[in-house]
Amino acid sequence: VTGEHSNPSPHWRSLIERALGEAAGDPAAYHVQVATVTPGGRPANRTVVFRGFIAGTDWLCFVTDVRSQKARHVRNQPWGEVCWYLAASRQQFRLAGELALVTGDETDAALQQARQAAWTALSDRTRRQFFWPEPLLPRARPAAFEVAAPDGAQPPATFCLLVLRPTQVDHLDVGSYPHRRTVYRLQASGQWSQETVNP
Ligand SMILES: Cc1cc2nc3c(=O)[nH]c(=O)nc-3n(C[C@H](O)[C@H](O)[C@H](O)COP(=O)(O)O)c2cc1C
C-alpha cells in the first residue's frame, strides 16, 4: 500500500478518535455525509457509516455497492469530501481528498484483505442489501428483496470499499466560544501542516 506511513498519526485523527470516545458508543456518531461530484459537475451528498481507518494509513473506510451512483461518480471524478459532526463534543470535521473504490478486482493484497474483513464484520441484515435489485431502478416486486443469508466469508461482486485519502481537514470546534477552527494540509513530504484560522 503506497499510503503506508511511518509518521505518527496526524493531530486531526486523534481529535476524531477522542470525539468518538466521547460519543460513548452512540451509533449516530459513526454516520457521516460524503459528497461526490456528478458527471454533470453537480454535488451529490449522502449519509454513510464510518467503518474505521485502513490499517497502516489515515484513509477513512466506508462500504458501498458498486452499482450505486456514488461509485459511478468516483470512477468519473475521484474528488470528494466528508462532513462529520460529532454532536456529543460539538466538533465538525470536513475531510477533503480523493475517493477510491476497492472492488473484487483490487490487486493490492492489503486492500483486498481490508475488503474481505469489512464484509465479514457486517451484520447479516446489511450483507443482504448487496443482493437486492439494482439501486435507483423502479421498485422491484417484494420477492426480489427476499434473499438468503449471504456467506459471511465471501464478499459478492457488488460489495466494495469506498476509501477517502484526505489531503485537507478543516476542524471546527463549536463547543468552545469563540469557536476554534484549524486547517490541516497534507504536504508533499507526507507531513501535515496545521494552521489556526478564524472560524
Ligand atoms: C443512517 C444511514 C446510514 C447509511 N449507511 C450507508 C453506508 O454505509 N453505505 C452506503 O452505501 N449507503 C449508506 N446509506 C444509504 C445512503 O445514504 C444512500 O441512500 C445510498 O448509498 C445511495 O446513494 P447514491 O445513490 O448517492 O450512491 C445510509 C443511509 C442512512 C440514512
The ligand as a Gaussian input file, in Angstrom:
#p B3LYP/6-31G(d) Opt

LIG

0 1
 C      -28.076000       6.134000       8.705000
 C      -27.718000       5.776000       7.291000
 C      -26.572000       5.028000       7.058000
 C      -26.219000       4.663000       5.753000
 N      -25.062000       3.965000       5.537000
 C      -24.674000       3.671000       4.279000
 C      -23.427000       3.039000       4.040000
 O      -22.651000       2.740000       4.954000
 N      -23.098000       2.780000       2.741000
 C      -23.899000       3.132000       1.697000
 O      -23.523000       2.874000       0.562000
 N      -25.088000       3.735000       1.894000
 C      -25.498000       4.018000       3.164000
 N      -26.694000       4.655000       3.383000
 C      -27.553000       4.960000       2.216000
 C      -27.018000       6.211000       1.509000
 O      -27.303000       7.369000       2.286000
 C      -27.624000       6.359000       0.097000
 O      -29.036000       6.459000       0.165000
 C      -27.257000       5.183000      -0.827000
 O      -25.926000       4.744000      -0.584000
 C      -27.404000       5.580000      -2.297000
 O      -26.603000       6.730000      -2.535000
 P      -26.056000       7.112000      -4.002000
 O      -27.198000       6.926000      -4.963000
 O      -25.627000       8.529000      -3.891000
 O      -24.912000       6.195000      -4.317000
 C      -27.036000       5.041000       4.665000
 C      -28.186000       5.808000       4.917000
 C      -28.515000       6.173000       6.194000
 C      -29.739000       7.022000       6.395000

